[in-house]
Amino acid sequence: MGYINPLLQLPAGRALAALPAEDRERIEAVMRELRDQANTEAEKAWRKRKGPMAAYWRAVSTYARHLAHALSKEARHG
């Protein structure tokens, strides 16, 4: 992503990064699914002219992406 992930500066973020690799991989996969599903919900809400819900789902998608990236091998080794 090209920046230092601010989530990793929080104690809970560091705790996530310290989990065993298998756990991080499973959580990362779930976060990536959550991102995709939240993006879909954001698009549906936007089409229905439900701006606040679209913004909510877009935020969920963004946070899920940040979490997934924080847990990814690339973020830890690249």
N, CA, C and O atoms as CSV, one atom per row, in Angstrom:
chain,resi,resn,atom,element,x,y,z
A,1,MET,N,N,0.818,-1.186,0.000
A,1,MET,CA,C,0.000,0.000,0.000
A,1,MET,C,C,0.866,1.256,0.000
A,1,MET,O,O,0.360,2.343,-0.281
A,2,GLY,N,N,2.142,1.136,0.304
A,2,GLY,CA,C,3.023,2.264,0.155
A,2,GLY,C,C,3.073,3.225,1.333
A,2,GLY,O,O,3.524,4.358,1.165
A,3,TYR,N,N,2.633,2.826,2.501
A,3,TYR,CA,C,2.703,3.687,3.679
A,3,TYR,C,C,2.767,2.806,4.914
A,3,TYR,O,O,2.515,1.602,4.856
A,4,ILE,N,N,3.109,3.433,6.030
A,4,ILE,CA,C,3.108,2.704,7.293
A,4,ILE,C,C,1.664,2.637,7.779
A,4,ILE,O,O,1.026,3.667,8.000
A,5,ASN,N,N,1.163,1.439,7.941
A,5,ASN,CA,C,-0.224,1.228,8.346
A,5,ASN,C,C,-0.410,1.698,9.788
A,5,ASN,O,O,0.195,1.128,10.696
A,6,PRO,N,N,-1.233,2.726,10.020
A,6,PRO,CA,C,-1.406,3.236,11.383
A,6,PRO,C,C,-2.017,2.214,12.337
A,6,PRO,O,O,-1.857,2.338,13.551
A,7,LEU,N,N,-2.708,1.212,11.813
A,7,LEU,CA,C,-3.271,0.177,12.685
A,7,LEU,C,C,-2.175,-0.568,13.432
A,7,LEU,O,O,-2.379,-1.012,14.562
A,8,LEU,N,N,-1.013,-0.704,12.801
A,8,LEU,CA,C,0.086,-1.434,13.423
A,8,LEU,C,C,0.737,-0.646,14.556
A,8,LEU,O,O,1.569,-1.187,15.284
A,9,GLN,N,N,0.373,0.611,14.711
A,9,GLN,CA,C,0.915,1.414,15.804
A,9,GLN,C,C,0.065,1.295,17.067
A,9,GLN,O,O,0.486,1.723,18.142
A,10,LEU,N,N,-1.123,0.718,16.942
A,10,LEU,CA,C,-1.987,0.505,18.102
A,10,LEU,C,C,-1.624,-0.819,18.770
A,10,LEU,O,O,-1.203,-1.754,18.089
A,11,PRO,N,N,-1.779,-0.912,20.086
A,11,PRO,CA,C,-1.484,-2.185,20.757
A,11,PRO,C,C,-2.257,-3.369,20.158
A,11,PRO,O,O,-1.690,-4.449,19.986
A,12,ALA,N,N,-3.520,-3.179,19.848
A,12,ALA,CA,C,-4.306,-4.279,19.271
A,12,ALA,C,C,-3.790,-4.642,17.879
A,12,ALA,O,O,-3.789,-5.814,17.504
A,13,GLY,N,N,-3.358,-3.652,17.123
A,13,GLY,CA,C,-2.787,-3.925,15.803
A,13,GLY,C,C,-1.499,-4.717,15.905
A,13,GLY,O,O,-1.261,-5.630,15.114
A,14,ARG,N,N,-0.669,-4.370,16.874
A,14,ARG,CA,C,0.575,-5.122,17.085
A,14,ARG,C,C,0.269,-6.538,17.542
A,14,ARG,O,O,0.978,-7.477,17.181
A,15,ALA,N,N,-0.797,-6.696,18.344
A,15,ALA,CA,C,-1.186,-8.034,18.787
A,15,ALA,C,C,-1.638,-8.885,17.599
A,15,ALA,O,O,-1.327,-10.074,17.531
A,16,LEU,N,N,-2.371,-8.276,16.667
A,16,LEU,CA,C,-2.763,-9.005,15.461
A,16,LEU,C,C,-1.534,-9.434,14.664
A,16,LEU,O,O,-1.444,-10.578,14.220
A,17,ALA,N,N,-0.596,-8.520,14.488
A,17,ALA,CA,C,0.605,-8.817,13.709
A,17,ALA,C,C,1.460,-9.890,14.371
A,17,ALA,O,O,2.235,-10.567,13.695
A,18,ALA,N,N,1.326,-10.054,15.687
A,18,ALA,CA,C,2.125,-11.037,16.417
A,18,ALA,C,C,1.487,-12.428,16.441
A,18,ALA,O,O,2.087,-13.374,16.952
A,19,LEU,N,N,0.277,-12.559,15.892
A,19,LEU,CA,C,-0.379,-13.872,15.870
A,19,LEU,C,C,0.409,-14.845,15.010
A,19,LEU,O,O,1.167,-14.437,14.130
A,20,PRO,N,N,0.227,-16.136,15.270
A,20,PRO,CA,C,0.866,-17.134,14.411
A,20,PRO,C,C,0.419,-16.970,12.952
A,20,PRO,O,O,-0.690,-16.510,12.676
A,21,ALA,N,N,1.292,-17.350,12.042
A,21,ALA,CA,C,1.042,-17.161,10.606
A,21,ALA,C,C,-0.291,-17.750,10.167
A,21,ALA,O,O,-1.016,-17.115,9.400
A,22,GLU,N,N,-0.633,-18.945,10.633
A,22,GLU,CA,C,-1.902,-19.569,10.230
A,22,GLU,C,C,-3.090,-18.724,10.629
A,22,GLU,O,O,-4.029,-18.559,9.850
A,23,ASP,N,N,-3.057,-18.186,11.837
A,23,ASP,CA,C,-4.159,-17.341,12.302
A,23,ASP,C,C,-4.244,-16.062,11.478
A,23,ASP,O,O,-5.331,-15.659,11.064
A,24,ARG,N,N,-3.094,-15.421,11.237
A,24,ARG,CA,C,-3.084,-14.192,10.437
A,24,ARG,C,C,-3.650,-14.454,9.043
A,24,ARG,O,O,-4.427,-13.650,8.528
A,25,GLU,N,N,-3.266,-15.572,8.431
A,25,GLU,CA,C,-3.751,-15.892,7.078
A,25,GLU,C,C,-5.260,-16.075,7.060
A,25,GLU,O,O,-5.928,-15.611,6.136
A,26,ARG,N,N,-5.805,-16.744,8.067
A,26,ARG,CA,C,-7.266,-16.955,8.118
A,26,ARG,C,C,-7.999,-15.637,8.322
A,26,ARG,O,O,-9.000,-15.370,7.657
A,27,ILE,N,N,-7.508,-14.820,9.231
A,27,ILE,CA,C,-8.159,-13.526,9.479
A,27,ILE,C,C,-8.035,-12.633,8.253
A,27,ILE,O,O,-8.984,-11.939,7.889
A,28,GLU,N,N,-6.867,-12.647,7.612
A,28,GLU,CA,C,-6.676,-11.849,6.395
A,28,GLU,C,C,-7.693,-12.242,5.329
A,28,GLU,O,O,-8.282,-11.375,4.684
A,29,ALA,N,N,-7.901,-13.542,5.142
A,29,ALA,CA,C,-8.858,-14.005,4.137
A,29,ALA,C,C,-10.274,-13.509,4.456
A,29,ALA,O,O,-10.999,-13.077,3.560
A,30,VAL,N,N,-10.656,-13.571,5.719
A,30,VAL,CA,C,-11.985,-13.102,6.121
A,30,VAL,C,C,-12.108,-11.593,5.895
A,30,VAL,O,O,-13.147,-11.114,5.441
A,31,MET,N,N,-11.056,-10.853,6.209
A,31,MET,CA,C,-11.086,-9.397,6.007
A,31,MET,C,C,-11.202,-9.050,4.521
A,31,MET,O,O,-11.881,-8.086,4.169
A,32,ARG,N,N,-10.558,-9.811,3.657
A,32,ARG,CA,C,-10.672,-9.560,2.218
A,32,ARG,C,C,-12.086,-9.867,1.721
A,32,ARG,O,O,-12.610,-9.155,0.864
A,33,GLU,N,N,-12.704,-10.921,2.253
A,33,GLU,CA,C,-14.101,-11.222,1.909
A,33,GLU,C,C,-15.010,-10.103,2.412
A,33,GLU,O,O,-15.914,-9.660,1.703
A,34,LEU,N,N,-14.762,-9.651,3.643
A,34,LEU,CA,C,-15.562,-8.570,4.208
A,34,LEU,C,C,-15.437,-7.321,3.344
A,34,LEU,O,O,-16.427,-6.628,3.108
A,35,ARG,N,N,-14.233,-7.030,2.875
A,35,ARG,CA,C,-14.040,-5.862,2.015
A,35,ARG,C,C,-14.905,-5.970,0.764
A,35,ARG,O,O,-15.611,-5.026,0.412
A,36,ASP,N,N,-14.852,-7.108,0.099
A,36,ASP,CA,C,-15.638,-7.283,-1.123
A,36,ASP,C,C,-17.133,-7.161,-0.854
A,36,ASP,O,O,-17.854,-6.503,-1.605
A,37,GLN,N,N,-17.594,-7.794,0.214
A,37,GLN,CA,C,-19.021,-7.757,0.538
A,37,GLN,C,C,-19.462,-6.345,0.928
A,37,GLN,O,O,-20.548,-5.904,0.550
A,38,ALA,N,N,-18.625,-5.642,1.680
A,38,ALA,CA,C,-18.968,-4.274,2.079
A,38,ALA,C,C,-18.999,-3.348,0.864
A,38,ALA,O,O,-19.845,-2.457,0.790
A,39,ASN,N,N,-18.084,-3.548,-0.087
A,39,ASN,CA,C,-18.112,-2.752,-1.316
A,39,ASN,C,C,-19.416,-2.976,-2.077
A,39,ASN,O,O,-20.005,-2.031,-2.601
A,40,THR,N,N,-19.859,-4.213,-2.134
A,40,THR,CA,C,-21.115,-4.530,-2.803
A,40,THR,C,C,-22.278,-3.818,-2.118
A,40,THR,O,O,-23.144,-3.249,-2.783
A,41,GLU,N,N,-22.294,-3.852,-0.791
A,41,GLU,CA,C,-23.352,-3.170,-0.043
A,41,GLU,C,C,-23.296,-1.656,-0.266
A,41,GLU,O,O,-24.335,-1.004,-0.375
A,42,ALA,N,N,-22.099,-1.107,-0.333
A,42,ALA,CA,C,-21.959,0.334,-0.577
A,42,ALA,C,C,-22.539,0.709,-1.930
A,42,ALA,O,O,-23.232,1.719,-2.048
A,43,GLU,N,N,-22.265,-0.090,-2.947
A,43,GLU,CA,C,-22.800,0.193,-4.283
A,43,GLU,C,C,-24.322,0.098,-4.299
A,43,GLU,O,O,-24.992,0.929,-4.912
A,44,LYS,N,N,-24.868,-0.919,-3.622
A,44,LYS,CA,C,-26.328,-1.053,-3.553
A,44,LYS,C,C,-26.946,0.163,-2.870
A,44,LYS,O,O,-27.931,0.724,-3.351
A,45,ALA,N,N,-26.358,0.565,-1.744
A,45,ALA,CA,C,-26.885,1.714,-1.008
A,45,ALA,C,C,-26.794,2.986,-1.863
A,45,ALA,O,O,-27.708,3.810,-1.847
A,46,TRP,N,N,-25.701,3.143,-2.601
A,46,TRP,CA,C,-25.533,4.341,-3.430
A,46,TRP,C,C,-26.600,4.387,-4.530
A,46,TRP,O,O,-27.166,5.443,-4.814
A,47,ARG,N,N,-26.864,3.235,-5.138
A,47,ARG,CA,C,-27.895,3.190,-6.188
A,47,ARG,C,C,-29.270,3.530,-5.634
A,47,ARG,O,O,-30.108,4.079,-6.349
A,48,LYS,N,N,-29.509,3.208,-4.366
A,48,LYS,CA,C,-30.795,3.510,-3.727
A,48,LYS,C,C,-30.827,4.911,-3.128
A,48,LYS,O,O,-31.786,5.278,-2.449
A,49,ARG,N,N,-29.773,5.695,-3.381
A,49,ARG,CA,C,-29.679,7.066,-2.862
A,49,ARG,C,C,-29.621,7.100,-1.331
A,49,ARG,O,O,-30.130,8.027,-0.701
A,50,LYS,N,N,-29.009,6.101,-0.758
A,50,LYS,CA,C,-28.843,6.006,0.699
A,50,LYS,C,C,-27.396,6.358,1.042
A,50,LYS,O,O,-26.605,5.490,1.412
A,51,GLY,N,N,-27.067,7.632,0.914
A,51,GLY,CA,C,-25.698,8.112,1.099
A,51,GLY,C,C,-25.048,7.720,2.414
A,51,GLY,O,O,-23.911,7.246,2.410
A,52,PRO,N,N,-25.743,7.904,3.561
A,52,PRO,CA,C,-25.109,7.535,4.827
A,52,PRO,C,C,-24.752,6.046,4.908
A,52,PRO,O,O,-23.697,5.686,5.430
A,53,MET,N,N,-25.626,5.191,4.393
A,53,MET,CA,C,-25.316,3.756,4.419
A,53,MET,C,C,-24.197,3.423,3.434
A,53,MET,O,O,-23.361,2.562,3.709
A,54,ALA,N,N,-24.179,4.098,2.297
A,54,ALA,CA,C,-23.091,3.881,1.342
A,54,ALA,C,C,-21.764,4.270,1.986
A,54,ALA,O,O,-20.767,3.562,1.844
A,55,ALA,N,N,-21.756,5.391,2.689
A,55,ALA,CA,C,-20.524,5.829,3.364
A,55,ALA,C,C,-20.120,4.842,4.458
A,55,ALA,O,O,-18.937,4.543,4.623
A,56,TYR,N,N,-21.088,4.345,5.191
A,56,TYR,CA,C,-20.801,3.358,6.235
A,56,TYR,C,C,-20.137,2.125,5.638
A,56,TYR,O,O,-19.084,1.693,6.108
A,57,TRP,N,N,-20.753,1.558,4.602
A,57,TRP,CA,C,-20.212,0.344,3.997
A,57,TRP,C,C,-18.856,0.586,3.352
A,57,TRP,O,O,-18.000,-0.298,3.354
A,58,ARG,N,N,-18.657,1.778,2.800
A,58,ARG,CA,C,-17.351,2.093,2.209
A,58,ARG,C,C,-16.288,2.165,3.307
A,58,ARG,O,O,-15.152,1.736,3.107
A,59,ALA,N,N,-16.661,2.705,4.460
A,59,ALA,CA,C,-15.723,2.750,5.590
A,59,ALA,C,C,-15.396,1.339,6.078
A,59,ALA,O,O,-14.236,1.031,6.353
A,60,VAL,N,N,-16.413,0.483,6.186
A,60,VAL,CA,C,-16.175,-0.909,6.583
A,60,VAL,C,C,-15.193,-1.555,5.606
A,60,VAL,O,O,-14.260,-2.242,6.021
A,61,SER,N,N,-15.403,-1.334,4.325
A,61,SER,CA,C,-14.523,-1.892,3.305
A,61,SER,C,C,-13.086,-1.396,3.475
A,61,SER,O,O,-12.138,-2.175,3.374
A,62,THR,N,N,-12.937,-0.125,3.729
A,62,THR,CA,C,-11.605,0.454,3.893
A,62,THR,C,C,-10.903,-0.124,5.110
A,62,THR,O,O,-9.735,-0.503,5.030
A,63,TYR,N,N,-11.598,-0.194,6.232
A,63,TYR,CA,C,-10.984,-0.738,7.445
A,63,TYR,C,C,-10.637,-2.215,7.259
A,63,TYR,O,O,-9.591,-2.670,7.723
A,64,ALA,N,N,-11.497,-2.956,6.593
A,64,ALA,CA,C,-11.201,-4.369,6.342
A,64,ALA,C,C,-9.953,-4.506,5.482
A,64,ALA,O,O,-9.130,-5.392,5.711
A,65,ARG,N,N,-9.813,-3.638,4.501
A,65,ARG,CA,C,-8.620,-3.676,3.640
A,65,ARG,C,C,-7.366,-3.358,4.449
A,65,ARG,O,O,-6.340,-4.019,4.287
A,66,HIS,N,N,-7.441,-2.370,5.302
A,66,HIS,CA,C,-6.290,-2.012,6.125
A,66,HIS,C,C,-5.898,-3.163,7.046
A,66,HIS,O,O,-4.715,-3.456,7.216
A,67,LEU,N,N,-6.893,-3.809,7.636
A,67,LEU,CA,C,-6.607,-4.958,8.499
A,67,LEU,C,C,-5.996,-6.103,7.706
A,67,LEU,O,O,-5.020,-6.713,8.143
A,68,ALA,N,N,-6.561,-6.394,6.550
A,68,ALA,CA,C,-6.029,-7.481,5.718
A,68,ALA,C,C,-4.585,-7.192,5.346
A,68,ALA,O,O,-3.736,-8.082,5.401
A,69,HIS,N,N,-4.307,-5.958,4.971
A,69,HIS,CA,C,-2.946,-5.610,4.587
A,69,HIS,C,C,-1.998,-5.717,5.776
A,69,HIS,O,O,-0.865,-6.174,5.631
A,70,ALA,N,N,-2.453,-5.302,6.935
A,70,ALA,CA,C,-1.616,-5.385,8.138
A,70,ALA,C,C,-1.249,-6.828,8.461
A,70,ALA,O,O,-0.192,-7.094,9.033
A,71,LEU,N,N,-2.121,-7.752,8.094
A,71,LEU,CA,C,-1.891,-9.168,8.378
A,71,LEU,C,C,-1.162,-9.899,7.251
A,71,LEU,O,O,-0.735,-11.040,7.428
A,72,SER,N,N,-1.019,-9.257,6.110
A,72,SER,CA,C,-0.460,-9.945,4.949
A,72,SER,C,C,1.045,-10.134,5.059
A,72,SER,O,O,1.732,-9.396,5.766
A,73,LYS,N,N,1.538,-11.128,4.355
A,73,LYS,CA,C,2.978,-11.400,4.314
A,73,LYS,C,C,3.716,-10.224,3.695
A,73,LYS,O,O,4.806,-9.871,4.145
A,74,GLU,N,N,3.129,-9.608,2.662
A,74,GLU,CA,C,3.787,-8.495,1.985
A,74,GLU,C,C,4.062,-7.342,2.941
A,74,GLU,O,O,5.124,-6.723,2.883
A,75,ALA,N,N,3.114,-7.055,3.812
A,75,ALA,CA,C,3.275,-5.944,4.757
A,75,ALA,C,C,4.360,-6.257,5.782
A,75,ALA,O,O,5.045,-5.358,6.270
A,76,ARG,N,N,4.506,-7.523,6.098
A,76,ARG,CA,C,5.467,-7.924,7.120
A,76,ARG,C,C,6.865,-8.107,6.551
A,76,ARG,O,O,7.856,-7.975,7.270
A,77,HIS,N,N,6.947,-8.414,5.244
A,77,HIS,CA,C,8.249,-8.734,4.647
A,77,HIS,C,C,8.626,-7.833,3.499
A,77,HIS,O,O,9.721,-7.981,2.955
A,78,GLY,N,N,7.775,-6.905,3.102
A,78,GLY,CA,C,8.087,-6.150,1.907
A,78,GLY,C,C,8.081,-4.716,2.062
A,78,GLY,O,O,8.334,-3.990,1.101
